[in-house]
C-alpha cells in the first residue's frame, strides 16, 4: 500500500480514518483461522466470501443473489450459510471465471439451492423454479468441464454451465446494476473478469492472485502474456480514490481484497519477469539455465514457493514455454 505524509487538517484526518478502515478490511480478507466461510462487505451491493477455496463474490439485492464462482464442493453448505448472513433471497446466477474445482466445485449444490429467473426477471412456473439457478461461463469453461458424447466428463453434469457466451463480453443487468463478464484468456483460454459497474468492484478470478504467481495452464490455452493482458483490462476498469488508495476494489481469485495499486504492482512484477525470461530466450538459454538464473529472485519472498501444487520452478517453466512458443 502506498504511504503519504499526514497533514493536520480535518480532511486529512478523515482520509486517514478511511484508509485505516480499508486496511482493516484487507487484513480481515486474509484471515481464515477456523476453516469457516466468512463474509467481508466490500462496497455497494457486493460482498466477498473467504474460506471456500477460491474467493466468492456475492452481489445481493431485491431480485436475488448473483455469485461469481462457487468455491469447493465440500464448502457448499458453509457458503449457503454465509449467503444467508447477507440476504434471504434465492441464488439466481452463478458466474464462473475459471473451470477449476476451487471455483466450480460448488456449482451443483448452489445451483440446486437457487431459482432460475424466467422472463422479465420473475420466477416462472414450478418446473422452471426446480431447475435451480443459472450458471454462466465462457464457452471454453464448458468445454473443459464436459466431454464429447460417449466419453466420461471430468465433472458431474450438474456442475456444468447452463448458459455460455463466446467472444469478448457478456452483459447483464441485475439488482439495479450493470454487470459485465469480460473474456480474458490468461491462466486458461476460458478465464473471465466480472465488473460490477455501480458498486465499482471487479471480481478478477485467477488472473490475479495475491498469494502467489499465476498458475498458467499451457494445456488449457494459458500464457504469461495472456495473464498480463488480463491484468491490463482490470487496470483499465479500475479508478483509484484519494491518495491512489481505495476507489475501485478488486477481489482476487485467492488472497486479500485489493485496489488498483495492488494490481499494478502484480502486473509490473510479471512484466519484469517476462522481459527477463524473454531476453534469456533470445540469448539461447535452455529452461534449466533460465531456472538457474533465478529470474524471479527478488519476488520469491512475496510470491514464491518450493512446495505445493504450484512452485516457483513450475511458474518459470510455464512462462518459458509460453514465451518460447510465441504465445500471446
Secondary structure, DSSP 8 states (H G I E B T S, - for coil): -------SSHHHHHHHHHHHHHHHHHHHHH--TTS--EEEEEETTEEEEESSSS-EEEEEETTEEEEE----GGGHHHHHHHHHHH-SS-EEEEE-S--SHHHHTTHHHHHHTS--B-STT-B--HHHHHT--EEEEEHHHHHHH---TTS--SS-GGGS-SEEE-SSEEEEEETTEEEEEEE--SSSTT-EEEEETTTTEEEEEEEEETTSS----GGGT--HHHHHHHHHHHHHH----GGG-SSSEEEEEES-EEEHHHHHHHHHHHHHHHHHHHHHHHTT--HHHHHHHTTTGGGHHHH--SSSSS-HHHHHHHHHHHHHTT--
